[in-house]
Amino acid sequence: MPKNEISILGAGLVGSLLGSLIKQKGFDVNIYEMRSDLRNQSKDGGKSINLALSHRGIRSLKMAGIYDQIQEDLIPMHGRMMHDPNGDVYTQPYGKEGQFINSVSRNGLNKLLINHAEKQGVNFHFEHKCVDVNLDNTSVTFANGNTIDSEVLIGSDGAYSMLRQKMEQSDRFNFQQYYIEHGYKELKMEPRNGSFAMEPNYLHIWPRGNFMLIALPNPDYTFTCTLFFPFEGTLSFASVKEELEIKSFFETYFSDVIDLIPDYVDQFQ
């Protein structure tokens, strides 16, 4: 490699972590990201399910030399806490006694990884939306008119990866794609009396057959709650939209959540 250069598309968790690990090997690394710099956002908005970080993820963070920075923000979850429709609660431990997974903010971890990679000398280029890739000469064209050539190009640019689309169009490239029937919506459970509104050291789950609600704890005493729900059908995002529909839905399936998230209707909408 004459230039000793590697380019990465996507500055999410995968791209920013990979950039650090590759930089440690002595390569010049440039990362191109469609979004603006998330470190400049005033708050973590949008859909962002917390990570349940286990041994594999921790090992990767240790390899990158960033685990010590994130360790204090991890909240151990020793098992699942299952909430049935009657409001009764059951626990299921994760593995053996003393074993657990960790709740951590996806956006918070992403910011730390970007900062860490930058300190190592990784170059980030935000607001660079990839619109075309030439696989023959490893060049990338961006929506802002910029074009780059790279000796090695790695795609970590998510579900709608332009690089993957171009690979799919290449000769005799076999692939299969399908979409799941469910989407998700994020709700936030605020602290109660200056502390967690529920037991914090569990991954809370409200299983309801074809859909479910989960809740993972955060260091600021909130819970990030996520409703996994079908896009279409009798009970779905398509049928539960208006205030009365949302109230009826929660009163029927998540009655014990209503008191914990008083503004659930506004958040849902």
C-alpha positions as CSV (number, residue, x, y, z in Angstrom):
1,M,0.0,0.0,0.0
2,P,1.9,3.1,-1.2
3,K,-0.2,5.6,0.7
4,N,-0.9,3.4,3.8
5,E,-4.4,4.8,3.8
6,I,-7.8,3.3,4.7
7,S,-11.2,5.0,4.3
8,I,-14.3,4.1,6.3
9,L,-17.9,5.0,5.4
10,G,-19.9,5.7,8.5
11,A,-18.9,7.1,11.9
12,G,-21.3,5.1,14.1
13,L,-20.3,2.7,16.8
14,V,-18.7,0.3,14.2
15,G,-16.9,2.9,12.1
16,S,-15.5,4.9,15.0
17,L,-14.3,1.9,16.9
18,L,-12.8,0.3,13.8
19,G,-11.1,3.6,13.0
20,S,-9.3,3.5,16.4
21,L,-8.2,-0.1,16.0
22,I,-6.9,0.4,12.4
23,K,-5.1,3.6,13.5
24,Q,-3.3,1.6,16.2
25,K,-1.9,-0.6,13.4
26,G,-0.2,2.5,11.8
27,F,-2.5,3.3,9.0
28,D,-3.9,6.7,8.0
29,V,-7.6,6.6,8.6
30,N,-10.4,8.9,7.2
31,I,-14.0,8.4,8.2
32,Y,-16.8,9.9,6.2
33,E,-20.2,10.4,7.9
34,M,-23.6,11.5,6.4
35,R,-24.8,13.1,9.6
36,S,-23.5,16.3,11.3
37,D,-21.2,15.8,14.3
38,L,-23.5,14.3,17.0
39,R,-21.2,15.8,19.6
40,N,-22.6,19.2,18.8
41,Q,-26.2,18.2,19.4
42,S,-27.8,19.7,22.5
43,K,-29.5,16.5,23.4
44,D,-29.7,12.9,22.3
45,G,-32.8,12.9,20.1
46,G,-34.3,10.3,17.8
47,K,-34.4,6.6,18.1
48,S,-31.5,5.1,19.9
49,I,-32.0,1.8,21.8
50,N,-29.5,1.4,24.7
51,L,-26.8,-1.2,24.2
52,A,-26.7,-4.2,26.4
53,L,-23.0,-4.5,26.6
54,S,-21.5,-8.0,27.2
55,H,-18.1,-9.5,27.4
56,R,-17.5,-9.3,23.6
57,G,-18.2,-5.6,23.4
58,I,-16.1,-4.9,26.5
59,R,-13.2,-6.8,25.0
60,S,-13.4,-4.7,21.9
61,L,-13.5,-1.4,23.9
62,K,-10.4,-2.7,25.9
63,M,-8.6,-3.4,22.6
64,A,-9.3,0.2,21.6
65,G,-8.1,1.5,24.9
66,I,-11.4,3.2,25.8
67,Y,-13.0,0.9,28.3
68,D,-11.8,2.8,31.4
69,Q,-13.5,5.9,30.1
70,I,-16.9,4.3,29.7
71,Q,-16.8,1.8,32.6
72,E,-18.2,4.3,35.2
73,D,-21.3,4.9,32.9
74,L,-22.2,1.2,32.7
75,I,-25.1,0.0,34.8
76,P,-25.0,-3.8,35.5
77,M,-28.2,-5.8,34.6
78,H,-28.1,-9.1,36.5
79,G,-31.2,-10.5,34.7
80,R,-34.5,-9.9,33.0
81,M,-37.4,-8.5,35.0
82,M,-40.6,-9.6,33.3
83,H,-43.8,-7.6,33.8
84,D,-47.0,-9.6,33.0
85,P,-50.4,-8.0,32.0
86,N,-51.6,-8.1,35.6
87,G,-48.7,-6.1,36.9
88,D,-46.9,-9.1,38.5
89,V,-43.1,-9.2,38.1
90,Y,-40.8,-12.2,37.6
91,T,-37.0,-12.3,37.3
92,Q,-34.8,-14.4,35.1
93,P,-31.0,-14.2,35.9
94,Y,-28.4,-13.9,33.2
95,G,-26.1,-16.8,33.4
96,K,-24.5,-17.8,36.7
97,E,-24.4,-15.8,39.9
98,G,-22.3,-12.7,39.6
99,Q,-22.7,-12.6,35.8
100,F,-24.4,-9.6,34.1
101,I,-24.7,-7.5,31.0
102,N,-24.4,-3.7,31.1
103,S,-26.8,-0.9,30.0
104,V,-25.0,1.9,28.2
105,S,-26.2,4.9,26.1
106,R,-25.6,4.3,22.4
107,N,-25.1,8.0,21.6
108,G,-22.9,8.5,24.7
109,L,-20.6,5.6,23.7
110,N,-20.5,6.9,20.1
111,K,-19.4,10.3,21.2
112,L,-16.6,8.8,23.4
113,L,-15.4,6.6,20.5
114,I,-15.3,9.6,18.1
115,N,-13.3,11.7,20.6
116,H,-11.0,8.8,21.3
117,A,-10.3,8.1,17.6
118,E,-9.7,11.8,16.9
119,K,-7.1,11.9,19.7
120,Q,-5.3,9.0,18.0
121,G,-5.2,10.9,14.7
122,V,-8.3,9.6,12.9
123,N,-9.7,12.2,10.5
124,F,-13.5,12.6,10.6
125,H,-15.5,14.2,7.8
126,F,-19.1,14.9,8.8
127,E,-21.9,15.9,6.4
128,H,-20.5,13.7,3.7
129,K,-23.4,11.7,2.3
130,C,-22.1,9.0,0.0
131,V,-24.1,9.0,-3.3
132,D,-21.9,6.8,-5.5
133,V,-19.1,4.3,-5.2
134,N,-16.8,3.1,-8.0
135,L,-15.6,-0.4,-7.0
136,D,-13.0,-0.6,-9.8
137,N,-10.9,2.3,-8.6
138,T,-12.2,2.5,-5.0
139,S,-13.5,6.0,-5.3
140,V,-16.4,7.6,-3.5
141,T,-18.6,10.6,-4.6
142,F,-20.4,12.6,-1.9
143,A,-23.6,14.8,-2.2
144,N,-21.5,17.9,-1.5
145,G,-19.6,17.3,-4.8
146,N,-16.4,15.9,-3.1
147,T,-14.8,12.8,-4.5
148,I,-12.1,10.7,-2.9
149,D,-9.9,7.8,-4.0
150,S,-8.8,5.3,-1.4
151,E,-6.5,2.3,-1.5
152,V,-8.9,0.4,0.9
153,L,-12.6,1.3,1.5
154,I,-14.6,-0.2,4.4
155,G,-18.4,0.1,4.6
156,S,-19.9,0.7,8.1
157,D,-22.6,2.9,6.8
158,G,-25.7,1.2,8.1
159,A,-28.9,-0.3,6.8
160,Y,-29.0,1.7,3.5
161,S,-25.3,1.4,2.7
162,M,-24.4,2.8,-0.7
163,L,-21.3,0.7,-0.8
164,R,-23.3,-2.5,-0.2
165,Q,-25.8,-1.4,-2.9
166,K,-22.9,-1.1,-5.4
167,M,-21.6,-4.5,-4.4
168,E,-25.0,-6.0,-5.0
169,Q,-25.0,-4.6,-8.5
170,S,-21.7,-6.1,-9.4
171,D,-21.3,-9.2,-11.6
172,R,-22.6,-12.5,-10.1
173,F,-23.0,-11.0,-6.6
174,N,-25.6,-13.1,-4.7
175,F,-27.6,-11.4,-2.0
176,Q,-31.0,-11.6,-0.2
177,Q,-32.8,-8.7,1.5
178,Y,-36.1,-8.6,3.5
179,Y,-37.7,-6.3,6.0
180,I,-39.0,-7.4,9.4
181,E,-42.6,-6.6,10.2
182,H,-41.8,-4.6,13.3
183,G,-40.6,-1.1,14.0
184,Y,-39.9,0.6,17.3
185,K,-40.7,3.8,19.2
186,E,-38.7,5.2,22.1
187,L,-40.2,6.5,25.3
188,K,-38.4,8.1,28.3
189,M,-39.1,7.2,31.9
190,E,-38.1,10.1,34.2
191,P,-36.6,9.7,37.7
192,R,-38.9,9.5,40.7
193,N,-38.0,11.2,44.0
194,G,-34.5,11.8,42.7
195,S,-33.8,8.1,41.9
196,F,-34.9,5.3,39.5
197,A,-38.6,4.7,39.1
198,M,-38.0,0.9,38.9
199,E,-35.3,-1.5,40.0
200,P,-32.3,-0.4,37.9
201,N,-30.1,-3.5,37.8
202,Y,-32.4,-5.4,35.4
203,L,-33.5,-5.3,31.8
204,H,-37.2,-4.8,32.1
205,I,-39.5,-6.5,29.6
206,W,-43.3,-6.4,29.1
207,P,-43.8,-9.3,26.7
208,R,-47.2,-9.2,24.9
209,G,-47.0,-11.9,22.2
210,N,-46.6,-10.1,18.9
211,F,-45.1,-7.0,20.5
212,M,-43.3,-5.9,23.6
213,L,-41.9,-3.0,25.6
214,I,-38.4,-3.0,27.2
215,A,-36.6,-0.5,29.5
216,L,-32.9,-0.1,30.2
217,P,-31.5,2.2,32.9
218,N,-29.3,5.2,32.4
219,P,-26.8,6.9,34.8
220,D,-29.1,10.0,35.1
221,Y,-31.7,7.8,36.8
222,T,-33.9,7.7,33.7
223,F,-34.9,4.6,31.7
224,T,-34.8,4.3,27.9
225,C,-38.0,2.4,27.0
226,T,-38.6,0.9,23.6
227,L,-41.8,-0.4,22.2
228,F,-41.3,-3.0,19.4
229,F,-44.6,-3.0,17.5
230,P,-45.8,-4.2,14.0
231,F,-46.0,-1.6,11.3
232,E,-49.3,-2.9,10.0
233,G,-52.2,-4.9,11.4
234,T,-55.1,-4.7,14.0
235,L,-52.6,-3.7,16.7
236,S,-49.8,-1.7,15.0
237,F,-48.3,1.7,14.4
238,A,-50.8,2.0,11.6
239,S,-53.9,1.5,13.8
240,V,-52.7,3.1,17.1
241,K,-52.2,6.8,16.4
242,E,-54.8,9.1,18.0
243,E,-54.9,10.0,21.7
244,L,-57.8,7.7,22.5
245,E,-56.3,4.8,20.6
246,I,-53.0,5.2,22.5
247,K,-54.7,5.5,25.9
248,S,-56.8,2.4,25.2
249,F,-53.7,0.5,24.0
250,F,-51.6,1.3,27.1
251,E,-54.5,0.8,29.6
252,T,-55.1,-2.7,28.1
253,Y,-51.5,-3.9,27.7
254,F,-49.2,-1.7,29.8
255,S,-51.4,-0.3,32.6
256,D,-48.5,-0.4,35.1
257,V,-46.4,1.8,32.9
258,I,-48.9,4.7,32.8
259,D,-48.0,6.0,36.2
260,L,-44.3,5.7,35.5
261,I,-44.5,7.6,32.2
262,P,-47.4,10.2,32.7
263,D,-46.8,11.9,29.4
264,Y,-46.7,8.6,27.4
265,V,-49.3,9.9,24.9
266,D,-47.3,12.9,24.0
267,Q,-44.1,10.9,23.7
268,F,-45.9,8.2,21.6
269,Q,-47.2,10.8,19.2
